[in-house]
Structures are given as C-alpha cells and as structure tokens.
Amino acid sequence: MHDETAGTRPPEPGLLARHVRERRRTCGLSVPSLAEIAGLSEAWIAAVEEGTASADRTSLSRLAAALQTTVSRLVAGDDTDEPSPGASAPGTGTGDLRSRTMVDMSDDECYARLAMRSVGRVSSATREEPFVLPVNYMVDGRDVVFRTSPDSSLAEVAGSTAFEVDDLLDSARLGWSVLLTGHAERVTDADEMRRLAERAPEPWPGGDRPVWIRIRPDRVTGRRIAPHPHDV
C-alpha cells in the first residue's frame, strides 16, 4: 500500500487546524457531517481544528478524501502529493480494484453537498427534444431554484424535471453526484421573487433574468466515490 504522506513534512498542528477548518467551511460541511463522511470521530476532528490532536497517516488520508483534497494541501498547503494531469493517483492504478468504492449518501449529506456548489444541470422534456443545460442555482429549504431569461429554453421548464450536481477530482479519482427528480414550476409571487433575488448569487452570464423556476423534489439520491476501507 502506498504511503501518500511520503515526502510530506510532518503536520504542524496550527497549520493543519487552519487548513482543515477552512476547507471544511468551503465545502459547506459541519463537523458532524464531515465525521460521518470520513468515518472519523467528531471529537477528533474538533480537536484537529483546535490544534490539539495528533494525526496519523490513516486519519489524514480519510480526512483529505472526505474534503476532496490531498494530504499535502491539508498539512502544508502545497501540492506535493497531487498527481500530474493524466497520471494515476497513488493506489488508483487499473490493477488495484479495491482502491475505490461507491457510497450511497443520505438526504442530509446530499443537501450538504448541494450547498457546496452553485452550478448544476437541469434536464427536462418539455420540448419535442429533451435538453440538459447548466444553471446557477441555490437551495431554498428542500427545493432548488434558479433564474433565467424569458426567451430561454429554461423558462419553459415545467412538470417532471431532473436536476444534477457533481464535483469530481480527476487526478485522485474521487467525487460525488446528487440527483433530484421532481416537479418544476415558475415562481409568480412578487414578494417571493424579491426574497429570492436578495439571496441568490449573480448568474454567471449576467443580463436580465427575471424568470424564477422552483424545482420541488420528489426524490433525492446521491453517491460518492471514496477510498476503499481496506486501503485507508
């Protein structure tokens, strides 16, 4: 088994604490959520963030995988263990069939992951030909909302609709995806549209996008690729 911390200097508690805390917040995860994903204790993660915990290779590997980053980035903020583009990450060669495993995510983890991102894909068959288009979105309660222009195909989204978000780390062959299926409807209440506009991030394309679409999910599913328990 490859030691992914080989060549990585020993963790300095203060640096590790700051990097873990910042990365967890960037990912939109609470300490309990991170503990569940990583298979580590909440008390240990809290102690790491306080700079009072010792960290071994196995625990650091689990923590880095759960935070979709590398051990070197957590320990020292550098990329010394990041494989070059196109290269296999340690333990991910095609001959190592135990290196990764698929994990089904709970609803709470799915929504935690949704909150980490701002771009997803909408799929609808409201026209003669189905389409899949990227949108800037936000989570509103248990719903997903996005805005678009009146002349866009997205403005016609209604009825049965699918929405997908993912985050992939190609170099490490890690990642996750969340799929919502449900009912889409246009938001027409003026007060509701004002409330959404105050909270929503600016759409990447810019321009006037006054049409709001709400997707009310009937089903939420998610999966993530994690290191195999035998390898960590």
C-alpha positions as CSV (number, residue, x, y, z in Angstrom):
1,M,0.0,0.0,0.0
2,H,1.4,3.4,-1.0
3,D,2.1,5.9,1.8
4,E,0.5,9.0,0.4
5,T,2.2,11.1,3.1
6,A,5.6,10.0,1.9
7,G,7.6,13.2,1.2
8,T,5.1,15.3,3.1
9,R,6.6,17.1,6.1
10,P,5.1,16.3,9.5
11,P,1.9,18.2,10.2
12,E,2.2,21.4,12.2
13,P,-0.9,21.5,14.4
14,G,-1.6,25.2,13.8
15,L,-1.4,24.9,10.0
16,L,-3.3,21.7,9.9
17,A,-6.0,23.1,12.1
18,R,-6.4,26.2,9.9
19,H,-6.4,24.3,6.6
20,V,-8.9,21.7,7.8
21,R,-11.2,24.3,9.2
22,E,-11.1,26.5,6.0
23,R,-11.6,23.5,3.7
24,R,-14.5,22.2,5.7
25,R,-16.2,25.6,5.6
26,T,-15.5,25.9,1.9
27,C,-17.2,22.6,1.4
28,G,-20.2,23.7,3.5
29,L,-19.8,20.8,5.9
30,S,-20.4,20.8,9.7
31,V,-18.1,18.8,11.9
32,P,-20.7,16.0,12.4
33,S,-21.3,15.8,8.6
34,L,-17.5,15.6,7.9
35,A,-17.1,13.0,10.6
36,E,-19.8,10.9,9.0
37,I,-18.4,11.2,5.5
38,A,-14.8,10.4,6.7
39,G,-15.7,7.7,9.1
40,L,-13.9,9.6,11.9
41,S,-15.0,10.8,15.3
42,E,-16.4,14.3,15.8
43,A,-14.2,14.7,18.8
44,W,-11.1,14.0,16.9
45,I,-12.0,16.4,14.0
46,A,-12.9,19.1,16.5
47,A,-9.5,18.6,18.2
48,V,-7.7,18.8,14.9
49,E,-9.4,22.1,14.2
50,E,-8.3,23.3,17.7
51,G,-4.7,22.2,17.0
52,T,-4.7,19.7,19.9
53,A,-5.0,16.4,18.2
54,S,-2.3,14.0,16.9
55,A,-2.8,12.9,13.3
56,D,-1.6,9.6,11.8
57,R,-1.4,8.8,8.1
58,T,-4.7,6.8,8.0
59,S,-6.7,9.5,9.6
60,L,-5.2,12.2,7.4
61,S,-6.0,10.2,4.3
62,R,-9.6,9.7,5.3
63,L,-9.9,13.4,6.2
64,A,-8.4,14.6,2.9
65,A,-10.6,12.2,0.8
66,A,-13.7,13.5,2.6
67,L,-12.7,17.1,1.9
68,Q,-12.0,16.3,-1.7
69,T,-8.4,17.4,-1.4
70,T,-4.9,16.0,-0.8
71,V,-2.9,15.3,2.4
72,S,-0.2,17.8,1.4
73,R,-2.7,20.5,0.9
74,L,-4.2,19.9,4.4
75,V,-0.8,19.6,6.1
76,A,1.2,22.3,4.4
77,G,-1.0,24.0,1.8
78,D,1.1,22.7,-1.1
79,D,0.6,20.2,-3.9
80,T,3.5,17.8,-3.4
81,D,1.2,14.7,-3.4
82,E,-1.0,15.9,-6.3
83,P,-0.5,13.7,-9.3
84,S,0.2,15.3,-12.6
85,P,-2.6,15.6,-15.2
86,G,-3.3,12.2,-16.8
87,A,-1.3,10.3,-14.2
88,S,-2.8,7.7,-11.9
89,A,-3.1,8.8,-8.2
90,P,-1.5,6.6,-5.6
91,G,-3.4,3.4,-5.2
92,T,-5.7,4.1,-8.2
93,G,-4.0,2.0,-10.9
94,T,-6.2,-0.1,-13.0
95,G,-4.8,-3.2,-11.4
96,D,-5.9,-2.1,-7.9
97,L,-9.6,-3.0,-7.9
98,R,-10.0,-2.3,-4.2
99,S,-8.8,1.3,-4.4
100,R,-12.3,3.0,-4.6
101,T,-15.8,2.1,-3.5
102,M,-19.2,3.7,-4.2
103,V,-21.1,5.0,-1.2
104,D,-24.8,6.0,-1.2
105,M,-25.3,9.3,0.5
106,S,-28.1,10.2,3.0
107,D,-30.5,13.0,2.3
108,D,-28.7,15.3,4.7
109,E,-25.4,14.6,3.0
110,C,-26.9,15.2,-0.4
111,Y,-28.2,18.7,0.7
112,A,-24.8,19.5,2.4
113,R,-23.2,18.7,-1.0
114,L,-25.7,20.8,-2.9
115,A,-24.9,23.7,-0.7
116,M,-21.3,23.5,-1.6
117,R,-21.9,24.2,-5.3
118,S,-23.5,27.0,-7.3
119,V,-23.8,25.4,-10.8
120,G,-26.0,22.4,-11.7
121,R,-27.7,20.9,-14.7
122,V,-31.4,20.9,-15.5
123,S,-32.9,18.2,-17.6
124,S,-36.4,18.5,-18.9
125,A,-38.5,17.1,-21.8
126,T,-40.9,20.0,-22.1
127,R,-40.0,20.5,-25.7
128,E,-40.0,18.0,-28.6
129,E,-36.4,17.2,-27.9
130,P,-35.1,16.8,-24.3
131,F,-32.2,19.1,-23.2
132,V,-29.7,19.4,-20.4
133,L,-28.4,22.9,-19.6
134,P,-26.2,24.3,-16.8
135,V,-27.7,26.9,-14.4
136,N,-26.6,28.9,-11.4
137,Y,-28.8,27.8,-8.6
138,M,-29.4,28.0,-4.9
139,V,-31.0,25.7,-2.3
140,D,-34.2,27.1,-0.7
141,G,-35.3,24.9,2.0
142,R,-35.6,21.5,0.4
143,D,-36.1,23.0,-3.1
144,V,-33.7,24.1,-5.8
145,V,-34.4,27.5,-7.5
146,F,-32.8,29.2,-10.5
147,R,-33.5,32.2,-12.7
148,T,-33.3,32.7,-16.4
149,S,-34.4,35.0,-19.2
150,P,-37.9,34.9,-20.7
151,D,-36.6,33.7,-24.1
152,S,-34.6,30.9,-22.8
153,S,-35.5,27.2,-23.1
154,L,-35.1,27.1,-19.3
155,A,-38.1,29.5,-19.0
156,E,-40.3,26.7,-20.3
157,V,-39.2,24.1,-17.7
158,A,-42.3,22.8,-16.0
159,G,-43.6,19.5,-14.7
160,S,-41.3,16.5,-14.4
161,T,-37.7,17.7,-14.2
162,A,-34.3,16.3,-13.1
163,F,-31.5,18.4,-11.6
164,E,-27.9,17.1,-11.2
165,V,-24.9,18.5,-9.4
166,D,-21.4,16.9,-9.1
167,D,-17.9,17.6,-8.1
168,L,-15.1,15.4,-9.4
169,L,-11.4,15.3,-8.6
170,D,-10.0,13.6,-11.7
171,S,-6.4,13.3,-10.5
172,A,-7.5,11.3,-7.4
173,R,-10.5,9.6,-9.0
174,L,-12.7,10.9,-6.2
175,G,-16.0,12.7,-6.5
176,W,-19.7,12.8,-5.8
177,S,-23.0,13.4,-7.6
178,V,-26.5,14.3,-6.4
179,L,-29.7,13.9,-8.5
180,L,-33.0,15.4,-7.7
181,T,-36.2,14.4,-9.6
182,G,-39.4,16.2,-9.1
183,H,-41.8,18.9,-10.3
184,A,-40.7,22.3,-11.7
185,E,-42.9,25.4,-11.6
186,R,-42.5,29.1,-12.3
187,V,-42.4,31.4,-9.3
188,T,-45.0,34.1,-9.8
189,D,-45.4,35.7,-6.4
190,A,-43.8,39.1,-6.4
191,D,-42.7,39.0,-2.7
192,E,-41.3,35.6,-3.2
193,M,-39.3,36.7,-6.2
194,R,-37.9,39.6,-4.3
195,R,-36.9,37.4,-1.4
196,L,-35.1,35.0,-3.8
197,A,-33.3,37.9,-5.6
198,E,-31.9,39.2,-2.3
199,R,-30.4,35.8,-1.5
200,A,-29.3,34.4,-4.9
201,P,-25.8,34.8,-6.3
202,E,-25.4,36.7,-9.5
203,P,-25.8,34.5,-12.6
204,W,-22.5,33.9,-14.4
205,P,-23.9,35.1,-17.8
206,G,-25.3,38.3,-16.4
207,G,-28.1,40.3,-18.1
208,D,-31.7,40.5,-17.1
209,R,-33.0,37.2,-15.8
210,P,-36.4,37.9,-14.2
211,V,-37.9,34.4,-14.5
212,W,-37.6,32.2,-11.4
213,I,-38.1,28.4,-11.6
214,R,-38.5,26.3,-8.5
215,I,-37.9,22.5,-8.5
216,R,-39.7,20.6,-5.8
217,P,-38.0,17.3,-5.5
218,D,-39.9,14.0,-5.0
219,R,-36.7,12.1,-4.7
220,V,-33.1,13.0,-3.8
221,T,-30.3,10.5,-4.3
222,G,-26.6,10.8,-4.2
223,R,-23.4,8.8,-4.5
224,R,-19.8,9.4,-3.8
225,I,-16.6,7.6,-4.6
226,A,-14.5,7.1,-1.5
227,P,-11.3,5.2,-0.8
228,H,-11.9,1.5,-0.1
229,P,-11.9,0.8,3.7
230,H,-9.1,-1.8,3.2
231,D,-6.9,0.9,1.7
232,V,-7.1,3.6,4.4
